[in-house]
Amino acid sequence: MAAERTLFLDLDGVVLDVSQRYYAVHCDIVAQLGGTPLDFEEFWRLKREMASTEELTGLEPDAAREYRKRWGQLIEGPAYLAMDRYLPQARTALLLLGRDYDVVLVSLRHKAAALRKELEELSLPRVSQVLSAAAKGDPALAKARLMQGSPRFSRNAVVAGDTEVDIQAGKELGLTTIAVRGGLRSDALLSREPADVTIDGIAQLPGVLRELFRGGRP
């Protein structure tokens, strides 16, 4: 496959629905700390709006700090990772994308072994490479470094993701960027970091990429 046809694709929120995992961790920690968890819809709305821990939990500052600590310890645990599911049409989209592009999944998860195990169990189709590393400092720069270090990196590659981090990383490398609505950020927050193209979900990605390449982009 031609290296100039590389797609760097964010994993969580674009390919995988992580909302149930996030909510389960939230409920467990809040209950452990003596609070009352939000209902799912309200939690996910606030999470996508990047609300503070105090807003999400109703906990006092000391308990909120403990919440954040426990979140980091639990969010990539095996029992919680088992709750992740493909987003609608994501598997079909990966099959289509894999015919024409080197699809490189990009993640800032902390536990590489746990990620590999999860992806093996999910049997992700037609993925050329998985990049993952815990962000140290600016997450956008961390993602940019990951992508630039890939043997499939090309100045003609495309970056698609559901957060401002993905779009900023693509811009840092001078790549064409595609914002994917419906993931880990609200539409309002996602629009604050304008991408070259914005789509409503991964199902639209194969068609959008065909148009970009047909039109001489990226």
LOMI-978562 format. One line per 8 residues: number of its first residue (from 1); for each residue x, y, z of C-alpha. Coordinates in steps of 0.25 Angstrom, whole numbers, plus 5000, padded with zeros to 4 digits. Layout:
BEGIN
NUM) X/Y/Z; ...
***
This chain:
BEGIN
1) 5000/5000/5000; 5005/5014/4996; 5011/5021/5008; 5005/5034/5003; 4991/5029/5006; 4992/5028/5021; 4981/5031/5031; 4984/5034/5045
9) 4971/5030/5052; 4968/5033/5067; 4963/5021/5074; 4954/5025/5086; 4942/5032/5082; 4944/5030/5067; 4945/5015/5066; 4941/5010/5080
17) 4929/5015/5088; 4936/5017/5102; 4924/5023/5109; 4920/5011/5117; 4934/5009/5122; 4935/5023/5126; 4922/5023/5133; 4925/5010/5141
25) 4938/5016/5146; 4931/5029/5150; 4920/5022/5157; 4929/5012/5165; 4939/5023/5169; 4928/5033/5174; 4921/5022/5181; 4934/5018/5188
33) 4936/5033/5192; 4922/5034/5198; 4916/5042/5187; 4904/5040/5178; 4907/5037/5163; 4900/5045/5152; 4891/5038/5143; 4898/5033/5130
41) 4892/5044/5121; 4896/5056/5130; 4910/5050/5133; 4913/5048/5118; 4908/5062/5114; 4917/5068/5125; 4929/5059/5121; 4928/5063/5107
49) 4928/5078/5111; 4941/5075/5119; 4934/5079/5132; 4942/5079/5145; 4943/5068/5154; 4935/5075/5164; 4924/5077/5154; 4924/5063/5150
57) 4924/5057/5164; 4919/5068/5174; 4931/5064/5183; 4939/5074/5191; 4953/5077/5186; 4960/5067/5194; 4951/5056/5190; 4951/5061/5176
65) 4966/5059/5176; 4965/5045/5180; 4955/5043/5169; 4965/5047/5159; 4975/5038/5165; 4966/5026/5165; 4961/5029/5151; 4975/5028/5146
73) 4977/5015/5153; 4964/5009/5148; 4961/5014/5134; 4969/5004/5127; 4966/4992/5136; 4962/4979/5129; 4948/4978/5134; 4945/4993/5130
81) 4952/4991/5116; 4943/4979/5113; 4931/4989/5113; 4937/4996/5100; 4929/4994/5088; 4930/4998/5073; 4923/5010/5069; 4912/5008/5059
89) 4917/5005/5045; 4932/5006/5051; 4936/4992/5047; 4930/4993/5033; 4937/5007/5031; 4950/5000/5035; 4949/4989/5025; 4946/5000/5014
97) 4957/5009/5019; 4967/4997/5019; 4966/4994/5005; 4971/5008/5000; 4979/5014/5012; 4989/5010/5022; 4981/5011/5035; 4989/5015/5047
105) 4981/5016/5060; 4986/5026/5070; 4984/5026/5085; 4989/5033/5097; 4986/5021/5106; 4996/5018/5118; 4995/5003/5118; 5000/4998/5104
113) 4999/4983/5108; 4984/4985/5112; 4982/4992/5099; 4988/4981/5091; 4979/4971/5098; 4967/4979/5096; 4969/4981/5081; 4972/4966/5079
121) 4959/4962/5086; 4952/4972/5077; 4958/4967/5065; 4960/4980/5058; 4960/4979/5043; 4970/4984/5033; 4979/4992/5042; 4993/4994/5038
129) 4999/4999/5052; 4994/5003/5066; 5002/5015/5072; 5000/5017/5087; 5008/5025/5098; 5004/5032/5111; 5005/5047/5108; 5015/5055/5116
137) 5013/5070/5115; 5004/5075/5104; 4996/5063/5098; 4995/5069/5084; 5010/5069/5083; 5011/5055/5089; 5001/5050/5078; 5009/5058/5067
145) 5022/5051/5072; 5015/5038/5071; 5010/5040/5057; 5023/5046/5052; 5031/5034/5058; 5022/5024/5050; 5029/5018/5038; 5016/5020/5030
153) 5017/5035/5033; 5016/5044/5021; 5013/5059/5019; 5001/5055/5010; 4995/5047/5022; 4982/5050/5028; 4978/5051/5043; 4964/5048/5047
161) 4959/5050/5062; 4948/5054/5071; 4956/5064/5080; 4964/5077/5079; 4976/5069/5082; 4975/5061/5069; 4973/5073/5061; 4984/5081/5068
169) 4994/5069/5066; 4990/5069/5051; 4992/5084/5049; 5006/5083/5057; 5010/5073/5046; 5004/5081/5034; 4994/5070/5031; 4980/5070/5026
177) 4971/5069/5038; 4957/5063/5039; 4948/5065/5052; 4939/5054/5055; 4926/5059/5063; 4919/5050/5074; 4932/5046/5081; 4938/5050/5094
185) 4936/5065/5091; 4923/5073/5090; 4921/5079/5076; 4923/5093/5082; 4936/5089/5088; 4941/5082/5075; 4938/5094/5066; 4947/5103/5074
193) 4959/5096/5067; 4955/5097/5053; 4958/5085/5044; 4959/5084/5029; 4947/5075/5029; 4936/5072/5039; 4928/5059/5038; 4917/5053/5047
201) 4923/5039/5049; 4933/5029/5044; 4923/5024/5034; 4925/5037/5026; 4941/5035/5026; 4943/5026/5013; 4935/5036/5004; 4941/5048/5010
209) 4955/5043/5007; 4952/5039/4993; 4947/5053/4990; 4960/5059/4997; 4969/5050/4989; 4961/5052/4976; 4962/5067/4978; 4977/5067/4979
217) 4977/5067/4994; 4983/5065/5004
***
